[in-house]
Amino acid sequence: MVGPTEGRTAARYTEDLTIPQTCSRAPRVVLDLERPGGDGVGVVRQPARARGHRTRAHTADMIVEAWGPTRNVCLEEAVLGLVGAFVDVRGLAPDSHVRLTLEPAEDEEILVALLDEVVYVLDALDAVPVTVSLDEHVDGGVSGWFETVPAASVTITGAVPKGVSRSELHFSRERGRWRCRVEIDV
């Protein structure tokens, strides 16, 4: 069913195939027919997640990395990564929402402004975003909302963010997917 196409190598073909997250346990088989000396034996490779985030400790701060198929999905994952670094929001039912609008700007500035909004919601509204939904405007701006819970109703599991740094800042489209990296002051 899966086979090489003219002008593509088996490795390139692998990157083009994606298994939805709902099927993430199922490995995919790619025939290694185009490799010089390839024997046609199936090679099992784990699928890359289409969207996600991770955090890493960094000196006295933390780094949030996120990725997704679109700019908005990557931004949403960055928010979830930031929040997930200091609180476990699984199973929490939101009781309010906060609307947001970000003016058109460079991609990296949109990322900083969005994560600054998370810090603002924590500090000024004493609430924690548990979900995020974003829409991109034709002019490059972004609007949407956070669904929130009161900060008093969550258990803090990590360092609470104090601000977003512009050092180590990166946000761009790479190899068909949006990726970002941002340093967070804690």
C-alpha positions in Angstrom: 0.0 0.0 0.0 2.8 2.4 0.9 5.5 2.7 -1.8 8.1 5.1 -3.2 7.2 7.6 -5.7 9.3 8.9 -8.5 11.9 11.5 -7.4 11.5 10.8 -3.7 13.7 8.8 -1.4 12.2 6.5 1.2 13.3 8.9 4.0 11.6 11.9 2.3 8.5 9.8 1.8 8.4 8.9 5.5 8.2 12.6 6.4 5.1 13.0 4.2 3.2 10.3 6.0 1.4 11.1 9.2 -0.7 8.9 11.5 -3.4 10.9 13.4 -2.7 11.2 17.1 -5.7 8.9 17.8 -3.6 6.1 16.1 -0.3 7.1 17.7 0.4 3.5 19.0 0.3 2.0 15.5 3.7 2.0 13.8 3.8 2.6 10.1 5.7 0.5 7.7 7.8 2.2 5.0 9.4 0.0 2.3 13.1 0.8 2.0 13.2 0.2 -1.8 15.0 3.3 -3.0 18.0 3.1 -0.7 21.1 2.1 -2.6 21.4 -1.6 -2.0 17.9 -1.6 -0.3 16.5 -5.0 0.0 12.8 -4.0 0.1 12.4 -5.2 3.7 9.8 -3.1 5.6 11.3 -0.7 8.1 9.1 0.2 11.1 9.4 3.9 12.2 7.5 5.7 14.9 5.3 8.5 13.6 6.1 12.1 14.5 3.4 13.8 16.6 1.7 16.4 14.5 1.4 18.8 17.4 2.9 19.0 20.8 5.1 20.8 23.3 7.8 20.2 25.8 9.6 22.2 28.5 13.2 22.1 29.7 15.0 23.6 32.6 17.4 26.4 31.6 19.7 28.0 34.2 17.2 29.9 36.5 14.5 29.8 33.8 12.7 27.3 31.6 12.5 26.8 27.8 9.1 26.1 26.2 9.3 24.4 22.8 6.1 23.8 20.7 5.3 22.6 17.2 2.3 22.1 15.0 1.1 22.0 11.4 -0.1 25.6 11.4 1.0 28.8 13.1 -2.1 28.9 15.3 -1.7 25.3 16.4 1.9 25.9 17.3 0.9 29.0 19.3 -1.8 27.0 21.1 0.7 24.3 22.0 3.1 27.0 23.3 0.4 28.2 25.7 -0.4 24.6 26.8 3.3 24.0 27.3 3.8 27.1 29.4 0.8 26.3 31.6 1.6 22.6 31.8 5.1 23.5 33.2 3.6 24.7 36.5 0.2 23.1 36.9 -1.6 19.9 35.9 -4.8 21.1 34.1 -6.0 17.6 33.0 -9.6 17.0 34.1 -10.2 20.6 35.2 -13.5 22.1 34.0 -13.2 25.7 33.0 -15.6 28.1 34.6 -14.7 31.3 32.7 -13.0 32.6 29.6 -10.8 35.5 28.7 -10.9 36.9 25.2 -7.7 38.2 23.6 -6.8 40.1 20.4 -3.2 40.4 19.2 -2.4 43.1 16.7 -0.5 42.1 13.5 3.2 41.7 14.1 6.2 39.5 13.3 5.7 35.8 14.3 8.0 36.0 17.2 6.3 39.1 18.6 2.9 37.4 18.3 4.4 34.5 20.4 5.8 36.8 23.1 2.5 38.8 23.2 0.4 35.6 23.6 2.6 34.1 26.4 2.6 37.6 28.1 -1.2 37.3 28.0 -1.0 34.0 29.9 1.2 35.7 32.6 -1.2 38.6 32.7 -4.2 36.2 33.3 -2.2 34.6 36.1 -1.2 37.8 37.8 -4.1 40.2 37.2 -7.1 37.9 37.0 -5.8 35.2 39.4 -6.8 32.5 36.8 -5.1 29.7 35.0 -5.8 29.0 31.3 -6.8 25.4 30.8 -7.6 25.5 27.1 -6.9 28.0 24.3 -8.5 28.6 20.9 -7.0 30.9 18.4 -8.0 32.3 15.0 -5.6 34.0 12.6 -6.7 37.1 10.8 -5.8 37.9 7.2 -3.6 40.8 8.3 -1.5 38.4 10.6 -3.2 39.3 13.8 -4.6 36.7 16.2 -7.7 36.6 18.3 -9.3 34.0 20.5 -9.8 33.0 24.1 -8.5 31.1 27.1 -10.9 29.0 29.1 -9.8 29.4 32.7 -10.1 28.1 36.2 -9.5 30.1 39.4 -5.8 29.9 40.4 -6.9 28.9 43.9 -8.5 25.7 42.5 -5.3 24.2 41.1 -2.2 22.5 42.5 1.0 24.2 41.6 3.5 21.6 40.4 6.4 23.8 39.1 7.8 27.3 39.0 5.1 29.9 38.1 6.1 32.1 35.1 7.0 35.7 35.8 7.6 36.9 32.2 8.7 36.0 28.7 12.2 36.6 27.6 13.3 37.6 24.1 16.6 35.7 24.4 16.6 32.2 22.9 13.4 33.3 21.0 12.6 31.4 17.8 9.4 30.9 15.8 9.3 29.8 12.2 8.1 27.2 9.7 10.6 24.4 9.3 10.2 21.2 7.2 6.5 21.6 6.8 5.7 22.3 10.4 5.7 25.4 12.6 8.2 25.4 15.6 8.8 27.8 18.4 11.2 28.1 21.3 11.0 30.7 24.0 12.7 31.3 27.3 10.4 31.9 30.3 11.4 33.8 33.4 10.4 32.0 36.6 
